[in-house]
Amino acid sequence: MHSDQRIVGPETVQMLELGHPWIISDSHTKRWPQSKLGQVVSLTDNKGRFLATALVDPQDRIVARVLARKPVKLDQAWLKKRLKAAFDLRGQHADLGDTNAYRLVNAEGDGIPGLTVDRYGDYLMVQLYCGGWRPHLPLITQVLQELLAPKGIYEKTRPQKTRELEASGESKRYGKLLTGTAAPERLEVRENGLNFLVSMEQGLNTGLFLDQRANRRELMARVQEKRVLNLFSYTGAFSVAAAASGAHHVTSVDASPSYTEWARNNFGINRINPKRHEFIVGDCLSVLADLANQGKRYDIILMDPPSFSTTTKSRFTTRGGTSDLVAAALPLLPEGGLLITSSNHQKLDLADYLKELRRASLKAGSELRVISLSSQPEDFPYPVTFPEGRYLKYVVSVKGAH
């Protein structure tokens, strides 16, 4: 057997034949000869039949990811070809009018599993979701530099314990400049003709979730003269989209004072006076109870919670958490009002997510009718053989009588 050949078990053979790009650690992979991080190997069945070329990450649960279904070398020519194909897909199919912040490479969705590249204006942000790419990072940087000549390329590292960190670490620096000149502390980018401030260094995320671009544009068409409540407003991207598109009044609620300040700044750079709108720092469930007690009503209530949130007072999880939140929000919505709920939880599929909404509507004694369902935009493609890539759920419902 060649040093770069690895035998996989029958379950993995079946997964590979179904087109799935991941090799999950099992008793067969545990018998592999020692592999170096980032080694490129040929996967075979126990009869020596070639199945795929894969990139190895020996310490991870996903012990290897498929680069190609034929023998290939991970070199400059291969990477260049894959990156060019990814850029072409955006050029041909993504609606990026007046937008310079979007995803350029979506990992498995662009045949470069475990690697994403986002564009923020003149800068690029690389993220490695697979340690196997680490030894190849200089090559990635070099090819990106050659193809796109950005002002600078950053890497945002993915710490292991994101749950604990999201509670405390919003000001920690997870981004570092790999090459080029540094971006300003707050970099201004455009999306759907609006301006947003992002941070290439600070925090686990940059301050703008690029996969919601099309959904923000969808919202912009619905808000004229409406009162909008945005829960888990983060840096206020949905709030800005609403306020800029003629919403009468926008209330943004988030547990973090610093994200709320950032949201106010996002209003300011779009020449929208934040004083004409409302910003509330607090836990969304208790704020909803307060607003209900005050008899407040909204035409549109939007919630895009993180998959998990560990604010000091409450732990929010998508399973279970969604129905409690929606049930608490429904009394603030008149009949005919819109409820917009979103989840990026990869392990919760659409059918289960709709069950959460069903549970909430029954609990609140309200009817909810779905009028629109969407997912991520064209720059977040996924193979049909990779259900994990289909993670974003964005549901627009109308509240009816019961």
C-alpha positions as a Markdown table, in Angstrom:
| # | Residue | x | y | z |
|---|---|---|---|---|
| 1 | Met | 0.0 | 0.0 | 0.0 |
| 2 | His | 1.3 | 3.5 | -0.9 |
| 3 | Ser | 2.1 | 5.9 | 2.0 |
| 4 | Asp | -0.7 | 8.1 | 0.8 |
| 5 | Gln | -3.4 | 5.4 | 0.5 |
| 6 | Arg | -6.1 | 5.1 | 3.2 |
| 7 | Ile | -8.6 | 2.3 | 3.5 |
| 8 | Val | -12.1 | 3.3 | 4.5 |
| 9 | Gly | -14.9 | 1.1 | 6.0 |
| 10 | Pro | -18.2 | 0.1 | 4.3 |
| 11 | Glu | -20.2 | 2.9 | 5.9 |
| 12 | Thr | -17.8 | 5.5 | 4.6 |
| 13 | Val | -17.7 | 3.8 | 1.1 |
| 14 | Gln | -21.5 | 4.2 | 1.0 |
| 15 | Met | -21.4 | 7.9 | 2.1 |
| 16 | Leu | -18.8 | 8.6 | -0.5 |
| 17 | Glu | -20.8 | 6.8 | -3.2 |
| 18 | Leu | -23.7 | 9.1 | -2.2 |
| 19 | Gly | -21.5 | 12.1 | -2.8 |
| 20 | His | -20.9 | 13.2 | 0.8 |
| 21 | Pro | -17.6 | 15.0 | 1.2 |
| 22 | Trp | -16.8 | 14.1 | 4.8 |
| 23 | Ile | -15.0 | 11.1 | 6.3 |
| 24 | Ile | -16.0 | 10.8 | 9.9 |
| 25 | Ser | -13.6 | 9.2 | 12.3 |
| 26 | Asp | -14.4 | 5.5 | 13.0 |
| 27 | Ser | -12.7 | 2.2 | 13.8 |
| 28 | His | -11.4 | 2.0 | 10.2 |
| 29 | Thr | -9.8 | 5.5 | 10.2 |
| 30 | Lys | -8.3 | 4.8 | 13.6 |
| 31 | Arg | -6.2 | 2.0 | 12.0 |
| 32 | Trp | -4.8 | 4.4 | 9.3 |
| 33 | Pro | -1.0 | 4.9 | 9.3 |
| 34 | Gln | 0.0 | 8.1 | 11.0 |
| 35 | Ser | -1.0 | 11.1 | 8.8 |
| 36 | Lys | 0.4 | 14.6 | 8.9 |
| 37 | Leu | -2.0 | 17.5 | 9.2 |
| 38 | Gly | -2.8 | 18.7 | 5.7 |
| 39 | Gln | -1.6 | 15.5 | 4.0 |
| 40 | Val | -3.4 | 14.7 | 0.8 |
| 41 | Val | -4.4 | 11.0 | 0.6 |
| 42 | Ser | -6.2 | 8.6 | -1.8 |
| 43 | Leu | -9.2 | 6.9 | -0.2 |
| 44 | Thr | -9.8 | 3.3 | -1.2 |
| 45 | Asp | -12.1 | 0.5 | -0.2 |
| 46 | Asn | -10.7 | -2.7 | 1.3 |
| 47 | Lys | -10.2 | -4.2 | -2.2 |
| 48 | Gly | -7.9 | -1.2 | -3.1 |
| 49 | Arg | -10.5 | 0.5 | -5.4 |
| 50 | Phe | -9.9 | 4.2 | -5.6 |
| 51 | Leu | -12.7 | 6.4 | -4.3 |
| 52 | Ala | -11.5 | 10.0 | -3.8 |
| 53 | Thr | -8.6 | 12.3 | -3.0 |
| 54 | Ala | -9.0 | 13.8 | 0.4 |
| 55 | Leu | -7.3 | 16.3 | 2.8 |
| 56 | Val | -6.5 | 14.9 | 6.2 |
| 57 | Asp | -7.1 | 16.5 | 9.7 |
| 58 | Pro | -6.0 | 13.5 | 11.9 |
| 59 | Gln | -7.2 | 15.1 | 15.3 |
| 60 | Asp | -10.7 | 16.1 | 14.1 |
| 61 | Arg | -14.0 | 14.2 | 14.2 |
| 62 | Ile | -14.1 | 14.9 | 10.4 |
| 63 | Val | -10.8 | 13.1 | 9.8 |
| 64 | Ala | -10.7 | 13.9 | 6.1 |
| 65 | Arg | -12.6 | 15.9 | 3.5 |
| 66 | Val | -12.9 | 15.1 | -0.2 |
| 67 | Leu | -11.1 | 17.4 | -2.6 |
| 68 | Ala | -12.0 | 15.5 | -5.8 |
| 69 | Arg | -13.5 | 12.2 | -6.9 |
| 70 | Lys | -10.4 | 11.6 | -9.0 |
| 71 | Pro | -6.6 | 11.6 | -8.2 |
| 72 | Val | -5.4 | 15.2 | -7.9 |
| 73 | Lys | -2.5 | 17.1 | -6.5 |
| 74 | Leu | -3.3 | 20.0 | -4.1 |
| 75 | Asp | -1.0 | 22.5 | -5.9 |
| 76 | Gln | -1.3 | 26.0 | -7.3 |
| 77 | Ala | -2.9 | 24.9 | -10.6 |
| 78 | Trp | -5.6 | 22.9 | -8.8 |
| 79 | Leu | -6.4 | 25.6 | -6.3 |
| 80 | Lys | -6.4 | 28.4 | -9.0 |
| 81 | Lys | -8.9 | 26.4 | -11.1 |
| 82 | Arg | -11.3 | 25.8 | -8.1 |
| 83 | Leu | -11.1 | 29.4 | -7.0 |
| 84 | Lys | -11.7 | 30.8 | -10.5 |
| 85 | Ala | -14.8 | 28.5 | -10.8 |
| 86 | Ala | -16.1 | 29.9 | -7.4 |
| 87 | Phe | -15.6 | 33.5 | -8.5 |
| 88 | Asp | -17.3 | 32.8 | -11.9 |
| 89 | Leu | -20.4 | 31.3 | -10.1 |
| 90 | Arg | -20.8 | 34.6 | -8.2 |
| 91 | Gly | -20.2 | 36.7 | -11.4 |
| 92 | Gln | -22.8 | 34.8 | -13.3 |
| 93 | His | -25.5 | 34.0 | -10.7 |
| 94 | Ala | -25.3 | 36.2 | -7.6 |
| 95 | Asp | -27.3 | 39.4 | -7.5 |
| 96 | Leu | -24.6 | 41.7 | -6.1 |
| 97 | Gly | -25.8 | 45.1 | -7.3 |
| 98 | Asp | -24.4 | 47.8 | -5.1 |
| 99 | Thr | -22.9 | 45.2 | -2.8 |
| 100 | Asn | -19.2 | 44.7 | -2.0 |
| 101 | Ala | -19.5 | 42.3 | 1.0 |
| 102 | Tyr | -20.3 | 38.7 | 0.1 |
| 103 | Arg | -18.9 | 35.2 | 0.2 |
| 104 | Leu | -16.4 | 34.3 | -2.6 |
| 105 | Val | -15.7 | 30.7 | -1.6 |
| 106 | Asn | -18.3 | 28.6 | 0.3 |
| 107 | Ala | -16.2 | 25.5 | 1.4 |
| 108 | Glu | -18.0 | 22.3 | 0.3 |
| 109 | Gly | -20.3 | 24.3 | -1.9 |
| 110 | Asp | -17.4 | 25.3 | -4.1 |
| 111 | Gly | -15.4 | 22.1 | -3.9 |
| 112 | Ile | -12.9 | 23.5 | -1.4 |
| 113 | Pro | -14.2 | 21.7 | 1.7 |
| 114 | Gly | -13.5 | 23.4 | 5.1 |
| 115 | Leu | -12.4 | 26.7 | 3.6 |
| 116 | Thr | -14.4 | 29.9 | 3.2 |
| 117 | Val | -13.3 | 33.3 | 1.7 |
| 118 | Asp | -15.4 | 36.4 | 2.2 |
| 119 | Arg | -15.0 | 39.7 | 0.5 |
| 120 | Tyr | -15.3 | 42.9 | 2.5 |
| 121 | Gly | -14.7 | 45.8 | 0.2 |
| 122 | Asp | -11.0 | 45.8 | -0.7 |
| 123 | Tyr | -10.2 | 43.1 | 1.8 |
| 124 | Leu | -10.6 | 39.3 | 2.0 |
| 125 | Met | -11.3 | 37.2 | 5.1 |
| 126 | Val | -10.2 | 33.5 | 5.1 |
| 127 | Gln | -11.6 | 31.0 | 7.6 |
| 128 | Leu | -10.4 | 27.5 | 8.0 |
| 129 | Tyr | -13.0 | 25.1 | 9.3 |
| 130 | Cys | -10.6 | 22.2 | 8.8 |
| 131 | Gly | -7.1 | 22.2 | 10.3 |
| 132 | Gly | -5.9 | 20.3 | 7.2 |
| 133 | Trp | -5.7 | 23.6 | 5.4 |
| 134 | Arg | -3.3 | 25.2 | 7.9 |
| 135 | Pro | -0.1 | 24.0 | 6.2 |
| 136 | His | -1.5 | 25.2 | 2.8 |
| 137 | Leu | -2.4 | 28.7 | 4.0 |
| 138 | Pro | 0.6 | 30.3 | 2.4 |
| 139 | Leu | -0.4 | 28.8 | -0.9 |
| 140 | Ile | -4.1 | 29.9 | -0.5 |
| 141 | Thr | -2.9 | 33.5 | 0.3 |
| 142 | Gln | -0.5 | 33.6 | -2.6 |
| 143 | Val | -3.2 | 32.4 | -5.1 |
| 144 | Leu | -5.8 | 34.8 | -3.8 |
| 145 | Gln | -3.3 | 37.6 | -4.0 |
| 146 | Glu | -2.5 | 36.7 | -7.6 |
| 147 | Leu | -6.2 | 36.4 | -8.7 |
| 148 | Leu | -7.7 | 39.3 | -6.9 |
| 149 | Ala | -5.0 | 41.6 | -5.6 |
| 150 | Pro | -6.9 | 42.7 | -2.5 |
| 151 | Lys | -5.5 | 45.5 | -0.2 |
| 152 | Gly | -5.1 | 42.9 | 2.5 |
| 153 | Ile | -6.0 | 39.3 | 3.4 |
| 154 | Tyr | -7.1 | 38.4 | 7.0 |
| 155 | Glu | -7.7 | 35.1 | 8.7 |
| 156 | Lys | -10.4 | 34.8 | 11.4 |
| 157 | Thr | -9.5 | 31.8 | 13.6 |
| 158 | Arg | -12.3 | 29.6 | 14.9 |
| 159 | Pro | -11.8 | 29.0 | 18.6 |
| 160 | Gln | -12.9 | 25.6 | 19.9 |
| 161 | Lys | -15.3 | 26.8 | 22.6 |
| 162 | Thr | -17.4 | 29.4 | 20.7 |
| 163 | Arg | -20.3 | 29.0 | 23.1 |
| 164 | Glu | -18.4 | 30.1 | 26.1 |
| 165 | Leu | -16.6 | 32.8 | 24.2 |
| 166 | Glu | -19.6 | 34.4 | 22.6 |
| 167 | Ala | -20.7 | 35.5 | 26.0 |
| 168 | Ser | -17.5 | 37.2 | 26.9 |
| 169 | Gly | -15.3 | 37.6 | 23.9 |
| 170 | Glu | -16.9 | 40.2 | 21.7 |
| 171 | Ser | -13.9 | 42.5 | 21.9 |
| 172 | Lys | -11.2 | 39.8 | 21.6 |
| 173 | Arg | -9.1 | 39.8 | 18.5 |
| 174 | Tyr | -9.7 | 36.6 | 16.4 |
| 175 | Gly | -8.7 | 38.2 | 13.1 |
| 176 | Lys | -5.1 | 38.6 | 12.0 |
| 177 | Leu | -3.6 | 40.1 | 8.9 |
| 178 | Leu | -1.9 | 37.5 | 6.7 |
| 179 | Thr | -0.7 | 39.8 | 4.0 |
| 180 | Gly | -1.1 | 43.4 | 2.6 |
| 181 | Thr | -2.1 | 46.5 | 4.6 |
| 182 | Ala | -4.3 | 46.6 | 7.6 |
| 183 | Ala | -7.9 | 47.6 | 7.3 |
| 184 | Pro | -9.3 | 50.4 | 9.5 |
| 185 | Glu | -10.6 | 49.3 | 13.0 |
| 186 | Arg | -14.1 | 49.8 | 11.6 |
| 187 | Leu | -14.2 | 49.1 | 7.8 |
| 188 | Glu | -17.2 | 50.5 | 5.8 |
| 189 | Val | -18.7 | 48.1 | 3.3 |
| 190 | Arg | -21.8 | 48.2 | 1.1 |
| 191 | Glu | -24.7 | 45.8 | 0.9 |
| 192 | Asn | -27.9 | 46.4 | -1.1 |
| 193 | Gly | -26.9 | 50.0 | -1.4 |
| 194 | Leu | -26.5 | 50.5 | 2.4 |
| 195 | Asn | -23.4 | 51.0 | 4.4 |
| 196 | Phe | -22.2 | 48.8 | 7.3 |
| 197 | Leu | -19.3 | 48.8 | 9.6 |
| 198 | Val | -17.3 | 45.6 | 10.0 |
| 199 | Ser | -14.3 | 44.6 | 12.0 |
| 200 | Met | -11.7 | 42.4 | 10.4 |
| 201 | Glu | -9.9 | 41.7 | 13.7 |
| 202 | Gln | -12.3 | 42.0 | 16.7 |
| 203 | Gly | -14.9 | 39.4 | 17.8 |
| 204 | Leu | -15.8 | 36.0 | 16.6 |
| 205 | Asn | -17.7 | 37.5 | 13.6 |
| 206 | Thr | -17.1 | 40.6 | 11.6 |
| 207 | Gly | -20.4 | 42.4 | 12.5 |
| 208 | Leu | -22.3 | 41.6 | 9.3 |
| 209 | Phe | -23.8 | 38.2 | 8.5 |
| 210 | Leu | -23.4 | 38.0 | 4.7 |
| 211 | Asp | -25.8 | 35.0 | 4.3 |
| 212 | Gln | -28.8 | 37.3 | 5.2 |
| 213 | Arg | -28.2 | 39.8 | 2.3 |
| 214 | Ala | -31.1 | 38.6 | 0.1 |
| 215 | Asn | -33.4 | 38.3 | 3.2 |
| 216 | Arg | -32.6 | 41.9 | 4.2 |
| 217 | Arg | -33.5 | 43.0 | 0.7 |
| 218 | Glu | -36.7 | 41.0 | 1.0 |
| 219 | Leu | -37.5 | 42.8 | 4.2 |
| 220 | Met | -36.8 | 46.2 | 2.7 |
| 221 | Ala | -39.8 | 45.7 | 0.3 |
| 222 | Arg | -42.2 | 45.1 | 3.3 |
| 223 | Val | -41.5 | 47.8 | 5.8 |
| 224 | Gln | -43.0 | 51.1 | 4.4 |
| 225 | Glu | -44.6 | 53.0 | 7.3 |
| 226 | Lys | -44.5 | 49.9 | 9.5 |
| 227 | Arg | -43.4 | 49.6 | 13.2 |
| 228 | Val | -40.7 | 47.0 | 13.3 |
| 229 | Leu | -39.3 | 45.1 | 16.3 |
| 230 | Asn | -35.9 | 43.4 | 15.7 |
| 231 | Leu | -34.9 | 40.9 | 18.4 |
| 232 | Phe | -31.3 | 39.7 | 18.7 |
| 233 | Ser | -30.5 | 42.8 | 16.6 |
| 234 | Tyr | -26.7 | 42.4 | 16.9 |
| 235 | Thr | -25.1 | 45.3 | 15.0 |
| 236 | Gly | -28.4 | 46.3 | 13.6 |
| 237 | Ala | -28.2 | 45.2 | 9.9 |
| 238 | Phe | -31.9 | 44.3 | 9.6 |
| 239 | Ser | -32.8 | 47.4 | 11.6 |
| 240 | Val | -30.8 | 49.6 | 9.2 |
| 241 | Ala | -32.4 | 47.9 | 6.2 |
| 242 | Ala | -35.9 | 48.6 | 7.7 |
| 243 | Ala | -35.2 | 52.2 | 8.7 |
| 244 | Ala | -33.6 | 53.0 | 5.4 |
| 245 | Ser | -36.6 | 51.6 | 3.5 |
| 246 | Gly | -39.3 | 53.8 | 5.1 |
| 247 | Ala | -40.2 | 51.9 | 8.3 |
| 248 | His | -42.1 | 54.3 | 10.6 |
| 249 | His | -40.2 | 53.2 | 13.7 |
| 250 | Val | -37.6 | 50.5 | 14.4 |
| 251 | Thr | -37.0 | 49.0 | 17.9 |
| 252 | Ser | -33.7 | 47.0 | 18.2 |
| 253 | Val | -33.2 | 44.6 | 21.1 |
| 254 | Asp | -29.9 | 43.0 | 22.0 |
| 255 | Ala | -28.2 | 41.8 | 25.1 |
| 256 | Ser | -24.9 | 43.5 | 24.3 |
| 257 | Pro | -24.3 | 47.2 | 24.9 |
| 258 | Ser | -21.3 | 47.3 | 22.6 |
| 259 | Tyr | -23.2 | 45.7 | 19.7 |
| 260 | Thr | -26.0 | 48.1 | 20.3 |
| 261 | Glu | -23.6 | 51.0 | 20.1 |
| 262 | Trp | -22.3 | 49.5 | 16.8 |
| 263 | Ala | -25.9 | 49.4 | 15.6 |
| 264 | Arg | -26.4 | 53.1 | 16.3 |
| 265 | Asn | -23.2 | 53.8 | 14.3 |
| 266 | Asn | -24.6 | 51.8 | 11.4 |
| 267 | Phe | -27.7 | 54.0 | 11.5 |
| 268 | Gly | -25.5 | 57.1 | 11.6 |
| 269 | Ile | -23.3 | 56.2 | 8.5 |
| 270 | Asn | -26.5 | 55.7 | 6.5 |
| 271 | Arg | -27.7 | 59.2 | 7.6 |
| 272 | Ile | -30.5 | 57.8 | 9.6 |
| 273 | Asn | -30.9 | 59.5 | 12.9 |
| 274 | Pro | -30.7 | 56.8 | 15.6 |
| 275 | Lys | -32.7 | 59.1 | 18.0 |
| 276 | Arg | -35.8 | 58.6 | 15.9 |
| 277 | His | -35.7 | 54.9 | 16.6 |
| 278 | Glu | -35.3 | 52.8 | 19.7 |
| 279 | Phe | -32.5 | 50.7 | 21.1 |
| 280 | Ile | -33.0 | 48.4 | 24.1 |
| 281 | Val | -30.2 | 46.5 | 25.8 |
| 282 | Gly | -31.6 | 43.4 | 27.5 |
| 283 | Asp | -32.5 | 39.7 | 27.4 |
| 284 | Cys | -35.1 | 39.3 | 24.6 |
| 285 | Leu | -37.5 | 37.2 | 26.6 |
| 286 | Ser | -37.7 | 39.7 | 29.5 |
| 287 | Val | -37.8 | 42.7 | 27.1 |
| 288 | Leu | -40.8 | 41.0 | 25.3 |
| 289 | Ala | -42.6 | 40.6 | 28.6 |
| 290 | Asp | -42.0 | 44.4 | 29.4 |
| 291 | Leu | -43.2 | 45.5 | 26.0 |
| 292 | Ala | -46.3 | 43.4 | 26.3 |
| 293 | Asn | -47.0 | 44.9 | 29.8 |
| 294 | Gln | -46.7 | 48.4 | 28.2 |
| 295 | Gly | -49.3 | 47.4 | 25.6 |
| 296 | Lys | -46.8 | 47.9 | 22.7 |
| 297 | Arg | -47.7 | 46.6 | 19.2 |
| 298 | Tyr | -45.6 | 46.1 | 16.1 |
| 299 | Asp | -46.5 | 45.4 | 12.5 |
| 300 | Ile | -43.5 | 43.3 | 11.9 |
| 301 | Ile | -41.5 | 41.3 | 14.5 |
| 302 | Leu | -38.2 | 39.9 | 13.3 |
| 303 | Met | -35.9 | 37.5 | 15.2 |
| 304 | Asp | -32.6 | 36.0 | 14.0 |
| 305 | Pro | -31.2 | 34.5 | 17.2 |
| 306 | Pro | -27.7 | 32.9 | 17.3 |
| 307 | Ser | -27.8 | 29.1 | 17.4 |
| 308 | Phe | -27.0 | 29.4 | 21.0 |
| 309 | Ser | -26.6 | 32.5 | 23.2 |
| 310 | Thr | -25.0 | 32.5 | 26.6 |
| 311 | Thr | -25.9 | 35.9 | 27.9 |
| 312 | Thr | -25.3 | 35.9 | 31.6 |
| 313 | Lys | -29.0 | 35.6 | 32.5 |
| 314 | Ser | -30.4 | 33.1 | 30.0 |
| 315 | Arg | -29.3 | 30.3 | 27.7 |
| 316 | Phe | -31.0 | 30.4 | 24.4 |
| 317 | Thr | -31.0 | 27.3 | 22.2 |
| 318 | Thr | -32.8 | 26.9 | 18.9 |
| 319 | Arg | -34.6 | 23.7 | 19.9 |
| 320 | Gly | -37.1 | 24.7 | 22.5 |
| 321 | Gly | -35.9 | 28.3 | 22.6 |
| 322 | Thr | -37.6 | 29.3 | 19.4 |
| 323 | Ser | -41.1 | 28.3 | 20.5 |
| 324 | Asp | -40.8 | 30.1 | 23.8 |
| 325 | Leu | -39.6 | 33.3 | 22.0 |
| 326 | Val | -42.2 | 33.2 | 19.3 |
| 327 | Ala | -45.0 | 32.5 | 21.8 |
| 328 | Ala | -43.8 | 35.5 | 23.8 |
| 329 | Ala | -43.7 | 37.7 | 20.7 |
| 330 | Leu | -47.1 | 36.8 | 19.2 |
| 331 | Pro | -49.2 | 38.9 | 21.7 |
| 332 | Leu | -47.3 | 42.0 | 20.4 |
| 333 | Leu | -48.4 | 41.4 | 16.9 |
| 334 | Pro | -51.9 | 42.4 | 15.7 |
| 335 | Glu | -53.9 | 40.1 | 13.3 |
| 336 | Gly | -52.4 | 40.5 | 9.9 |
| 337 | Gly | -49.0 | 41.4 | 11.4 |
| 338 | Leu | -45.8 | 39.7 | 10.1 |
| 339 | Leu | -43.6 | 37.4 | 12.1 |
| 340 | Ile | -40.2 | 36.8 | 10.5 |
| 341 | Thr | -38.1 | 34.1 | 12.2 |
| 342 | Ser | -34.7 | 32.8 | 11.1 |
| 343 | Ser | -32.2 | 30.2 | 12.2 |
| 344 | Asn | -28.8 | 29.2 | 11.1 |
| 345 | His | -28.7 | 26.1 | 13.2 |
| 346 | Gln | -27.1 | 23.4 | 11.0 |
| 347 | Lys | -28.5 | 20.4 | 12.9 |
| 348 | Leu | -32.1 | 21.6 | 12.8 |
| 349 | Asp | -33.9 | 20.9 | 9.5 |
| 350 | Leu | -36.7 | 22.9 | 8.1 |
| 351 | Ala | -39.5 | 20.4 | 9.1 |
| 352 | Asp | -38.3 | 20.5 | 12.7 |
| 353 | Tyr | -38.0 | 24.2 | 12.7 |
| 354 | Leu | -41.6 | 24.6 | 11.5 |
| 355 | Lys | -42.6 | 22.3 | 14.4 |
| 356 | Glu | -41.1 | 24.9 | 16.7 |
| 357 | Leu | -43.3 | 27.5 | 15.1 |
| 358 | Arg | -46.3 | 25.2 | 15.4 |
| 359 | Arg | -45.7 | 24.7 | 19.1 |
| 360 | Ala | -45.4 | 28.4 | 19.6 |
| 361 | Ser | -48.6 | 29.3 | 17.7 |
| 362 | Leu | -50.6 | 26.7 | 19.7 |
| 363 | Lys | -49.0 | 27.9 | 23.0 |
| 364 | Ala | -49.9 | 31.5 | 22.2 |
| 365 | Gly | -53.4 | 30.6 | 20.8 |
| 366 | Ser | -52.6 | 32.3 | 17.5 |
| 367 | Glu | -52.8 | 31.1 | 13.9 |
| 368 | Leu | -49.6 | 31.5 | 11.9 |
| 369 | Arg | -49.6 | 31.1 | 8.1 |
| 370 | Val | -46.3 | 30.9 | 6.3 |
| 371 | Ile | -46.2 | 33.1 | 3.2 |
| 372 | Ser | -42.5 | 32.9 | 2.3 |
| 373 | Leu | -39.7 | 30.5 | 3.0 |
| 374 | Ser | -36.1 | 31.2 | 2.0 |
| 375 | Ser | -32.6 | 30.1 | 2.6 |
| 376 | Gln | -29.1 | 31.5 | 1.9 |
| 377 | Pro | -28.3 | 33.5 | -1.2 |
| 378 | Glu | -26.4 | 32.4 | -4.4 |
| 379 | Asp | -23.0 | 33.0 | -2.9 |
| 380 | Phe | -23.6 | 30.3 | -0.3 |
| 381 | Pro | -24.2 | 27.3 | -2.7 |
| 382 | Tyr | -24.2 | 23.7 | -1.4 |
| 383 | Pro | -24.1 | 20.4 | -3.2 |
| 384 | Val | -27.3 | 18.4 | -3.2 |
| 385 | Thr | -25.3 | 15.5 | -1.7 |
| 386 | Phe | -24.4 | 17.7 | 1.4 |
| 387 | Pro | -27.5 | 18.5 | 3.5 |
| 388 | Glu | -25.3 | 20.2 | 6.1 |
| 389 | Gly | -24.7 | 23.0 | 3.6 |
| 390 | Arg | -28.4 | 23.9 | 3.6 |
| 391 | Tyr | -28.5 | 25.5 | 7.0 |
| 392 | Leu | -30.3 | 28.9 | 6.8 |
| 393 | Lys | -34.0 | 29.0 | 7.4 |
| 394 | Tyr | -35.9 | 32.3 | 7.0 |
| 395 | Val | -39.6 | 32.1 | 7.4 |
| 396 | Val | -42.2 | 34.9 | 6.9 |
| 397 | Ser | -45.5 | 34.2 | 8.5 |
| 398 | Val | -48.8 | 36.2 | 8.9 |
| 399 | Lys | -50.6 | 36.1 | 12.2 |
| 400 | Gly | -54.2 | 35.1 | 11.8 |
| 401 | Ala | -57.1 | 34.9 | 14.3 |
| 402 | His | -57.5 | 31.7 | 16.2 |
